[in-house]
Amino acid sequence: MRIDRYELYDVIASGGMATVHLARLVGPAGFGRTVAIKRLHPHLATEAEFVAMLTDEARLASRFAHPNIVPTLDVVASQGELFLVMDYVPGLTLSALMTNAARDGERVPAPIACAIMAGVLRGLDAAHEARDETAGPLEVVHRDVSPQNILVGADGVARLLDFGIAKAVGRLHTTRDGQLKGKLGYMAPEQLGARSVDRRTDIYAASVVLWEALTGERLFDGDDAAAIFGSVMQKKVPAPSSWATDLPAAIDAAVLSGLDREPSRRFARARDMATAIENGAPLARASEIADWVAQVGERELAERAQLVAGIGRPSAVASAFGQTNDSAEGIAVGDALAPAKSKRGALWLTAAVVVSLGAVGIFAMRQGAAKPAAVAAPQPSATETDAPASPVPTADPSAASMEHAPAAVEPTAASRPVTAKPPATSRTGAAARVPAAKARGAKAMLCDPPFTIDEQGHKHYKVDCL
């Protein structure tokens, strides 16, 4: 499917509100870039509320610039739908990685889990501190921090995504009274109780995710929504070291502080919890996280790489220009380069003609120098000096420019060689029949002026006028 400058391909993720497609930005001269595009489900695409939610997400995400947040690049309205264009990051969600690890009977290594969530908390803090165009606080609250919305890239960097249901000042969409937004198992008690939410609500959700990543267990679970609700409100939360016995006490303290049911007893800012985690335990480096992601998500990453390689082939890019695109931007690569190719071809042809003419001229001059002239030139008078032997000048300026460098230098009287008057000879043939006055008149016309000027502005004196 073609929308504006983008081509949509396979679905790589799906949620309750939208699907995420692998896509490619295609531009002139073969330019291309792989992106991810969020598209509302068809049955929601005509619902004003959900369209407003996607619009809100785009507006909010455009205000974030942080390495731990997936950047939003563009918003496209096409064919009655709204599309959110995001940067494509090769990797898997933390949810998928945790599922794969559990399938192999393993947990996320503590240094990796702590490093991932420290990065997520840094990204959250950037969102919480975001400001609008007038430098006023947006007061963003994500409200849906969960393993499904944390992308761990193949580069070992964790990124937060999906601000679709975020709460912010001045947003277009307003949450209905009593309507829950988010995943029950990661909602803070004040969120479930329909009380006001703030940044500490996101800190609570991030703490749930960290607890589950460290233990490999679900913290708040149940057979239905009511059971989960009761667990969140009443369950006594055990320390994560109950499962991960080698976990430092400082990490236990940080997680339990973030999970306090009373918001005032949690960390005031997400960056404060990130600092506590970073100081409480050794964290894995990005390269170590990348190696772990490559190992745990090997199959999924290979499949995704194959999809990306498929849409990045030259044939796929070329089909987006001229052949399958009716928009004004769909210019075939060959057509775009045709003027330049034609110009280059004309220049080469002109150069070839000039060189050929020059070569012919030089050849003719050399032949003329080797053979006696058919018509004898008038002999100079006793007062004239003889000029040194030189090729006959050609009318083609390009051939003149191919002469030796001294030919382009204006001779002075001092530099002219003086020779003795040649011995007298009897004039015979056509030259003897030419009256001297007529010869002098022809020479005067030939030597007015006595030089030619080539295309470079250099003077070339006529041999017969020296």
SULURZI-V791081 format. One record per residue. N is the residue number from 0. RES is the residue in one letter. D_FIRST is the distance of its C-alpha to the first C-alpha in whole Angstrom. Layout:
BEGIN
n=N res=RES d_first=D_FIRST
n=N res=RES d_first=D_FIRST
END
This chain:
BEGIN
n=0 res=M d_first=0
n=1 res=R d_first=4
n=2 res=I d_first=7
n=3 res=D d_first=10
n=4 res=R d_first=11
n=5 res=Y d_first=8
n=6 res=E d_first=6
n=7 res=L d_first=5
n=8 res=Y d_first=7
n=9 res=D d_first=10
n=10 res=V d_first=12
n=11 res=I d_first=15
n=12 res=A d_first=17
n=13 res=S d_first=18
n=14 res=G d_first=20
n=15 res=G d_first=22
n=16 res=M d_first=20
n=17 res=A d_first=16
n=18 res=T d_first=14
n=19 res=V d_first=14
n=20 res=H d_first=11
n=21 res=L d_first=11
n=22 res=A d_first=9
n=23 res=R d_first=11
n=24 res=L d_first=12
n=25 res=V d_first=13
n=26 res=G d_first=16
n=27 res=P d_first=19
n=28 res=A d_first=21
n=29 res=G d_first=19
n=30 res=F d_first=19
n=31 res=G d_first=16
n=32 res=R d_first=16
n=33 res=T d_first=15
n=34 res=V d_first=14
n=35 res=A d_first=14
n=36 res=I d_first=12
n=37 res=K d_first=14
n=38 res=R d_first=12
n=39 res=L d_first=15
n=40 res=H d_first=15
n=41 res=P d_first=14
n=42 res=H d_first=18
n=43 res=L d_first=19
n=44 res=A d_first=16
n=45 res=T d_first=19
n=46 res=E d_first=22
n=47 res=A d_first=23
n=48 res=E d_first=25
n=49 res=F d_first=22
n=50 res=V d_first=20
n=51 res=A d_first=23
n=52 res=M d_first=23
n=53 res=L d_first=20
n=54 res=T d_first=21
n=55 res=D d_first=25
n=56 res=E d_first=23
n=57 res=A d_first=21
n=58 res=R d_first=25
n=59 res=L d_first=27
n=60 res=A d_first=25
n=61 res=S d_first=25
n=62 res=R d_first=29
n=63 res=F d_first=29
n=64 res=A d_first=30
n=65 res=H d_first=31
n=66 res=P d_first=30
n=67 res=N d_first=30
n=68 res=I d_first=27
n=69 res=V d_first=24
n=70 res=P d_first=23
n=71 res=T d_first=20
n=72 res=L d_first=19
n=73 res=D d_first=17
n=74 res=V d_first=16
n=75 res=V d_first=13
n=76 res=A d_first=14
n=77 res=S d_first=11
n=78 res=Q d_first=11
n=79 res=G d_first=14
n=80 res=E d_first=13
n=81 res=L d_first=14
n=82 res=F d_first=12
n=83 res=L d_first=15
n=84 res=V d_first=14
n=85 res=M d_first=17
n=86 res=D d_first=19
n=87 res=Y d_first=18
n=88 res=V d_first=21
n=89 res=P d_first=22
n=90 res=G d_first=24
n=91 res=L d_first=25
n=92 res=T d_first=26
n=93 res=L d_first=29
n=94 res=S d_first=29
n=95 res=A d_first=28
n=96 res=L d_first=30
n=97 res=M d_first=33
n=98 res=T d_first=32
n=99 res=N d_first=32
n=100 res=A d_first=35
n=101 res=A d_first=37
n=102 res=R d_first=36
n=103 res=D d_first=38
n=104 res=G d_first=41
n=105 res=E d_first=40
n=106 res=R d_first=40
n=107 res=V d_first=38
n=108 res=P d_first=41
n=109 res=A d_first=43
n=110 res=P d_first=42
n=111 res=I d_first=39
n=112 res=A d_first=38
n=113 res=C d_first=40
n=114 res=A d_first=39
n=115 res=I d_first=35
n=116 res=M d_first=36
n=117 res=A d_first=38
n=118 res=G d_first=35
n=119 res=V d_first=33
n=120 res=L d_first=37
n=121 res=R d_first=36
n=122 res=G d_first=33
n=123 res=L d_first=34
n=124 res=D d_first=37
n=125 res=A d_first=35
n=126 res=A d_first=33
n=127 res=H d_first=36
n=128 res=E d_first=37
n=129 res=A d_first=35
n=130 res=R d_first=36
n=131 res=D d_first=34
n=132 res=E d_first=34
n=133 res=T d_first=38
n=134 res=A d_first=39
n=135 res=G d_first=39
n=136 res=P d_first=38
n=137 res=L d_first=35
n=138 res=E d_first=37
n=139 res=V d_first=34
n=140 res=V d_first=34
n=141 res=H d_first=31
n=142 res=R d_first=32
n=143 res=D d_first=30
n=144 res=V d_first=31
n=145 res=S d_first=31
n=146 res=P d_first=30
n=147 res=Q d_first=26
n=148 res=N d_first=26
n=149 res=I d_first=28
n=150 res=L d_first=26
n=151 res=V d_first=28
n=152 res=G d_first=27
n=153 res=A d_first=28
n=154 res=D d_first=30
n=155 res=G d_first=32
n=156 res=V d_first=31
n=157 res=A d_first=30
n=158 res=R d_first=28
n=159 res=L d_first=28
n=160 res=L d_first=24
n=161 res=D d_first=23
n=162 res=F d_first=25
n=163 res=G d_first=24
n=164 res=I d_first=27
n=165 res=A d_first=29
n=166 res=K d_first=32
n=167 res=A d_first=33
n=168 res=V d_first=35
n=169 res=G d_first=34
n=170 res=R d_first=30
n=171 res=L d_first=29
n=172 res=H d_first=28
n=173 res=T d_first=32
n=174 res=T d_first=32
n=175 res=R d_first=34
n=176 res=D d_first=38
n=177 res=G d_first=38
n=178 res=Q d_first=35
n=179 res=L d_first=34
n=180 res=K d_first=31
n=181 res=G d_first=30
n=182 res=K d_first=31
n=183 res=L d_first=35
n=184 res=G d_first=36
n=185 res=Y d_first=36
n=186 res=M d_first=37
n=187 res=A d_first=40
n=188 res=P d_first=43
n=189 res=E d_first=43
n=190 res=Q d_first=39
n=191 res=L d_first=40
n=192 res=G d_first=43
n=193 res=A d_first=41
n=194 res=R d_first=43
n=195 res=S d_first=42
n=196 res=V d_first=40
n=197 res=D d_first=40
n=198 res=R d_first=39
n=199 res=R d_first=41
n=200 res=T d_first=39
n=201 res=D d_first=36
n=202 res=I d_first=39
n=203 res=Y d_first=40
n=204 res=A d_first=37
n=205 res=A d_first=37
n=206 res=S d_first=40
n=207 res=V d_first=39
n=208 res=V d_first=36
n=209 res=L d_first=39
n=210 res=W d_first=41
n=211 res=E d_first=39
n=212 res=A d_first=38
n=213 res=L d_first=42
n=214 res=T d_first=43
n=215 res=G d_first=40
n=216 res=E d_first=41
n=217 res=R d_first=39
n=218 res=L d_first=41
n=219 res=F d_first=41
n=220 res=D d_first=40
n=221 res=G d_first=41
n=222 res=D d_first=40
n=223 res=D d_first=39
n=224 res=A d_first=38
n=225 res=A d_first=42
n=226 res=A d_first=43
n=227 res=I d_first=40
n=228 res=F d_first=42
n=229 res=G d_first=45
n=230 res=S d_first=45
n=231 res=V d_first=43
n=232 res=M d_first=46
n=233 res=Q d_first=49
n=234 res=K d_first=48
n=235 res=K d_first=50
n=236 res=V d_first=48
n=237 res=P d_first=50
n=238 res=A d_first=49
n=239 res=P d_first=47
n=240 res=S d_first=50
n=241 res=S d_first=51
n=242 res=W d_first=48
n=243 res=A d_first=48
n=244 res=T d_first=51
n=245 res=D d_first=51
n=246 res=L d_first=49
n=247 res=P d_first=51
n=248 res=A d_first=53
n=249 res=A d_first=51
n=250 res=I d_first=48
n=251 res=D d_first=49
n=252 res=A d_first=50
n=253 res=A d_first=47
n=254 res=V d_first=45
n=255 res=L d_first=48
n=256 res=S d_first=48
n=257 res=G d_first=44
n=258 res=L d_first=45
n=259 res=D d_first=48
n=260 res=R d_first=47
n=261 res=E d_first=49
n=262 res=P d_first=46
n=263 res=S d_first=49
n=264 res=R d_first=50
n=265 res=R d_first=47
n=266 res=F d_first=46
n=267 res=A d_first=46
n=268 res=R d_first=43
n=269 res=A d_first=40
n=270 res=R d_first=41
n=271 res=D d_first=45
n=272 res=M d_first=44
n=273 res=A d_first=42
n=274 res=T d_first=45
n=275 res=A d_first=47
n=276 res=I d_first=45
n=277 res=E d_first=45
n=278 res=N d_first=49
n=279 res=G d_first=49
n=280 res=A d_first=48
n=281 res=P d_first=47
n=282 res=L d_first=43
n=283 res=A d_first=41
n=284 res=R d_first=40
n=285 res=A d_first=36
n=286 res=S d_first=37
n=287 res=E d_first=38
n=288 res=I d_first=35
n=289 res=A d_first=33
n=290 res=D d_first=35
n=291 res=W d_first=35
n=292 res=V d_first=31
n=293 res=A d_first=31
n=294 res=Q d_first=33
n=295 res=V d_first=32
n=296 res=G d_first=29
n=297 res=E d_first=29
n=298 res=R d_first=27
n=299 res=E d_first=24
n=300 res=L d_first=24
n=301 res=A d_first=24
n=302 res=E d_first=21
n=303 res=R d_first=19
n=304 res=A d_first=20
n=305 res=Q d_first=19
n=306 res=L d_first=16
n=307 res=V d_first=16
n=308 res=A d_first=18
n=309 res=G d_first=15
n=310 res=I d_first=13
n=311 res=G d_first=15
n=312 res=R d_first=17
n=313 res=P d_first=18
n=314 res=S d_first=16
n=315 res=A d_first=13
n=316 res=V d_first=14
n=317 res=A d_first=15
n=318 res=S d_first=12
n=319 res=A d_first=11
n=320 res=F d_first=14
n=321 res=G d_first=15
n=322 res=Q d_first=14
n=323 res=T d_first=11
n=324 res=N d_first=11
n=325 res=D d_first=13
n=326 res=S d_first=14
n=327 res=A d_first=17
n=328 res=E d_first=16
n=329 res=G d_first=15
n=330 res=I d_first=18
n=331 res=A d_first=19
n=332 res=V d_first=21
n=333 res=G d_first=23
n=334 res=D d_first=24
n=335 res=A d_first=24
n=336 res=L d_first=27
n=337 res=A d_first=29
n=338 res=P d_first=31
n=339 res=A d_first=32
n=340 res=K d_first=33
n=341 res=S d_first=35
n=342 res=K d_first=37
n=343 res=R d_first=37
n=344 res=G d_first=38
n=345 res=A d_first=41
n=346 res=L d_first=42
n=347 res=W d_first=43
n=348 res=L d_first=44
n=349 res=T d_first=47
n=350 res=A d_first=48
n=351 res=A d_first=49
n=352 res=V d_first=51
n=353 res=V d_first=53
n=354 res=V d_first=53
n=355 res=S d_first=55
n=356 res=L d_first=57
n=357 res=G d_first=58
n=358 res=A d_first=59
n=359 res=V d_first=61
n=360 res=G d_first=63
n=361 res=I d_first=64
n=362 res=F d_first=65
n=363 res=A d_first=67
n=364 res=M d_first=69
n=365 res=R d_first=70
n=366 res=Q d_first=71
n=367 res=G d_first=73
n=368 res=A d_first=74
n=369 res=A d_first=76
n=370 res=K d_first=77
n=371 res=P d_first=80
n=372 res=A d_first=79
n=373 res=A d_first=80
n=374 res=V d_first=81
n=375 res=A d_first=84
n=376 res=A d_first=83
n=377 res=P d_first=85
n=378 res=Q d_first=87
n=379 res=P d_first=87
n=380 res=S d_first=90
n=381 res=A d_first=93
n=382 res=T d_first=91
n=383 res=E d_first=88
n=384 res=T d_first=86
n=385 res=D d_first=84
n=386 res=A d_first=80
n=387 res=P d_first=79
n=388 res=A d_first=78
n=389 res=S d_first=74
n=390 res=P d_first=71
n=391 res=V d_first=71
n=392 res=P d_first=69
n=393 res=T d_first=66
n=394 res=A d_first=64
n=395 res=D d_first=60
n=396 res=P d_first=60
n=397 res=S d_first=57
n=398 res=A d_first=60
n=399 res=A d_first=63
n=400 res=S d_first=60
n=401 res=M d_first=61
n=402 res=E d_first=64
n=403 res=H d_first=66
n=404 res=A d_first=66
n=405 res=P d_first=69
n=406 res=A d_first=69
n=407 res=A d_first=66
n=408 res=V d_first=69
n=409 res=E d_first=72
n=410 res=P d_first=75
n=411 res=T d_first=78
n=412 res=A d_first=82
n=413 res=A d_first=83
n=414 res=S d_first=80
n=415 res=R d_first=81
n=416 res=P d_first=83
n=417 res=V d_first=87
n=418 res=T d_first=88
n=419 res=A d_first=92
n=420 res=K d_first=92
n=421 res=P d_first=92
n=422 res=P d_first=95
n=423 res=A d_first=96
n=424 res=T d_first=95
n=425 res=S d_first=95
n=426 res=R d_first=92
n=427 res=T d_first=92
n=428 res=G d_first=89
n=429 res=A d_first=87
n=430 res=A d_first=87
n=431 res=A d_first=91
n=432 res=R d_first=90
n=433 res=V d_first=88
n=434 res=P d_first=90
n=435 res=A d_first=90
n=436 res=A d_first=89
n=437 res=K d_first=86
n=438 res=A d_first=85
n=439 res=R d_first=85
n=440 res=G d_first=83
n=441 res=A d_first=80
n=442 res=K d_first=80
n=443 res=A d_first=80
n=444 res=M d_first=77
n=445 res=L d_first=75
n=446 res=C d_first=76
n=447 res=D d_first=75
n=448 res=P d_first=73
n=449 res=P d_first=74
n=450 res=F d_first=70
n=451 res=T d_first=67
n=452 res=I d_first=64
n=453 res=D d_first=61
n=454 res=E d_first=57
n=455 res=Q d_first=58
n=456 res=G d_first=61
n=457 res=H d_first=63
n=458 res=K d_first=67
n=459 res=H d_first=68
n=460 res=Y d_first=71
n=461 res=K d_first=73
n=462 res=V d_first=75
n=463 res=D d_first=77
n=464 res=C d_first=78
n=465 res=L d_first=79
END
